[in-house]
Amino acid sequence: MKKFIPIALASVLLLSACAPKQEKDEEVVQDKEKVETTIIPSNQLDGNYYKTLVPYKESAARGAVASNIYTKYDVAETETSLMRLSQSVFNTDDYYFQEGQFISYDAVYDWLARSNKNELGLNPAAPDDMDPTQRAKEAPNYLAHIVEQNYLTKTEDGKVALGGISIGLAMNSIYYYQKEQYGEYYEEPIGDEKLLAEGKRMADEVVKRLREMEGVGDVPIMVGVFKQLSRNSIVPGTYIATAIADAGKTQVGEWTKLNEQYVTFPMSSPEDIYRELNTSFQNFKQDIDEYFANYTSVIGRAFYKDNVVQHLEIEVPVQFYSKSEIIGFTQYLTGVLYSEFPADLAIEVDITSMNGAEALILKERDAKEPTVHIYN
């Protein structure tokens, strides 16, 4: 069975055409120059979801530079959080989502190159004879990945046209390098101030290049700077700042800094803003330890925005062998959620075994009863 998608992603998922039909889908022409018919699905779950056009268009850069993103968490977060942040500029009532169609596969590689290796490279120049340690300190690769998203809107003549673009610049917070071929890897941290400064510089250049591309026109362009964490991180990085290039502008305007973090529980020495939830999580873990002798471990991942927790995801690996054990454990866990955690906290619990997903408990904010599913 397919594993349920985490709450962190669910808030910005795209509404696809698989939803039950209630009204007739609408056929429109996607742009003014090309005779290309597309369908706008009639249904929308709520304001947190973008409708997508049918047939679905894959990104022009599909498959590019996945190796430059260190963890699977960052791969998903660069895209889903960009969608979430885009909602403040391109609302879900008036805009439809489409993967990026302007920055091509080859262009991504060109733009990620060093400027002395490719004239389009956005990363700093570094001569081949530069000492590796000097390169790491003075000219590391800052930019790791570029994400493009397009937002379409209906025109007055009933067609669908580009209404805006969002760009995510995934930046390295750690530069990994070798002093000799096949040698040991070393780490050079990149401070937030430098990371953001480089991101701002690149943002203006990316916007300028997009404006020169056929079809982009004068639409607003939002740019977000994403801070990628270390290779061994078990939580994703986050966007640290956003800015908008207004219609027709070749540079972004004023930057807005973001205060968002993913953290793991339990913590041994939590900061004040995490202490209360850490205590609840430790009590939750203790309840499980006391009830089931063959229980193994539990990990929690919480998303904080402006120092306030938004949701909590919990992974519970088990070693049960019968379906009745899974059912009993899930029932018990459901009660523990309500006794140990605040009522206004959205929580997802994934119970897994060596066989894969076993059960899901999903508690929405202030919900009196959770959604529970036992996988076949």
Secondary structure as GFF3:
##gff-version 3
##sequence-region A 1 376
A	DSSP	alpha_helix	7	10	.	.	.	ID=ss1
A	DSSP	beta_strand	14	15	.	.	.	ID=ss2
A	DSSP	beta_strand	26	29	.	.	.	ID=ss3
A	DSSP	beta_strand	37	40	.	.	.	ID=ss4
A	DSSP	beta_strand	50	52	.	.	.	ID=ss5
A	DSSP	three_ten_helix	66	68	.	.	.	ID=ss6
A	DSSP	alpha_helix	72	86	.	.	.	ID=ss7
A	DSSP	beta_strand	96	99	.	.	.	ID=ss8
A	DSSP	alpha_helix	105	112	.	.	.	ID=ss9
A	DSSP	alpha_helix	132	138	.	.	.	ID=ss10
A	DSSP	beta_strand	143	154	.	.	.	ID=ss11
A	DSSP	beta_strand	160	172	.	.	.	ID=ss12
A	DSSP	beta_strand	174	178	.	.	.	ID=ss13
A	DSSP	beta_strand	185	189	.	.	.	ID=ss14
A	DSSP	alpha_helix	192	211	.	.	.	ID=ss15
A	DSSP	beta_strand	221	228	.	.	.	ID=ss16
A	DSSP	beta_strand	238	245	.	.	.	ID=ss17
A	DSSP	beta_strand	256	257	.	.	.	ID=ss18
A	DSSP	beta_strand	260	265	.	.	.	ID=ss19
A	DSSP	alpha_helix	272	291	.	.	.	ID=ss20
A	DSSP	beta_strand	299	305	.	.	.	ID=ss21
A	DSSP	beta_strand	308	317	.	.	.	ID=ss22
A	DSSP	alpha_helix	323	340	.	.	.	ID=ss23
A	DSSP	beta_strand	346	353	.	.	.	ID=ss24
A	DSSP	beta_strand	356	363	.	.	.	ID=ss25
A	DSSP	beta_strand	371	374	.	.	.	ID=ss26
###
